[in-house]
Amino acid sequence: MKIAVTSTGKDLDSPMDPRFGRAAYILIVDTETLAFDVLDNAENVNAFKGAGIQAASMISDRHADVLLTGFCGPNAFKTLEAAQVKVAGDVSGTVREAVAAFNDGNVNWVSEPNAEGHW
């Protein structure tokens, strides 16, 4: 399964970035092999608005089934929901630790945004 994990760096041992839309990087990780692709999210980091929607579109385009992040705002959440991407929130640690928690069934699924929108 492909999952998206927000990250501060470009490898599995990087700390997770708690932000979704403005995360420095998003890693698309194969949960079985730990092979991964790095999505540079620099364009969205300083975006005036729409960062979450753009980031959600990026991971949907990469066919991720799940997002592991700290916080996800309302517009990004709606976009992910429409793309049928499940969201686990309040995830922390390194990317590798987050993937292990997912594989062990130790993530908290969210059914609504867990962050305020940015206006």
Residue pairs with C-beta under 8 A, 6 or more apart in sequence:
1 30
1 31
1 32
1 65
1 66
2 28
2 29
2 30
2 31
2 62
2 63
2 64
2 65
3 28
3 29
3 31
3 64
3 65
3 66
3 67
3 68
3 99
3 102
4 26
4 27
4 28
4 29
4 59
4 62
4 64
4 66
4 67
4 68
4 85
5 16
5 26
5 27
5 29
5 67
5 68
5 69
5 91
5 95
5 98
5 99
6 16
6 17
6 18
6 19
6 20
6 23
6 25
6 26
6 67
6 68
6 69
6 70
7 14
7 15
7 16
7 17
7 23
7 24
7 25
7 26
7 27
7 95
8 14
8 15
8 16
8 17
8 23
8 24
8 25
9 15
9 24
9 25
10 25
10 27
10 38
11 95
12 27
12 29
12 34
12 36
12 94
12 95
12 96
12 99
13 94
13 95
13 96
14 25
14 94
14 95
15 93
15 94
15 95
16 68
16 69
16 70
16 91
16 92
16 93
16 94
16 95
16 98
17 23
17 24
17 25
17 69
17 70
18 69
18 70
18 71
18 92
19 69
19 70
19 71
20 52
20 55
20 56
20 67
20 69
20 70
20 71
20 72
20 73
20 76
20 115
21 44
21 47
21 51
21 52
21 53
21 54
21 55
21 56
21 73
21 76
22 41
22 44
22 45
22 47
22 51
23 41
23 45
23 55
23 69
24 41
24 42
24 45
25 38
25 39
25 40
25 41
26 38
26 39
26 41
26 55
26 58
26 59
27 36
27 37
27 38
27 39
27 95
28 36
28 37
28 39
28 59
28 62
28 64
29 35
29 36
29 95
29 99
30 36
31 99
31 102
31 103
34 96
34 99
37 62
39 58
39 59
39 62
41 55
41 58
43 54
44 50
44 51
44 54
44 55
45 51
47 54
49 118
49 119
50 75
51 76
51 118
52 72
52 73
52 75
52 76
52 77
52 79
53 75
53 76
53 79
55 76
56 76
56 79
56 80
56 83
56 85
57 79
57 83
59 67
59 80
59 85
60 79
60 80
60 83
60 85
64 85
65 84
65 85
65 86
66 85
66 86
66 87
66 88
66 102
67 80
67 85
67 86
67 87
67 88
68 88
68 91
68 98
68 99
68 101
68 102
68 107
69 87
69 88
69 89
69 91
70 89
70 90
70 91
70 92
71 89
71 90
71 114
71 115
72 80
72 87
72 89
72 110
72 113
72 114
72 115
73 113
73 115
73 116
73 117
73 118
74 113
74 116
74 117
75 117
76 113
77 87
77 110
77 112
77 113
80 87
81 87
86 109
87 109
87 110
88 102
88 107
88 108
88 109
88 110
89 108
89 110
89 114
90 108
90 110
90 114
91 98
91 101
91 107
91 108
92 98
93 101
98 107
101 107
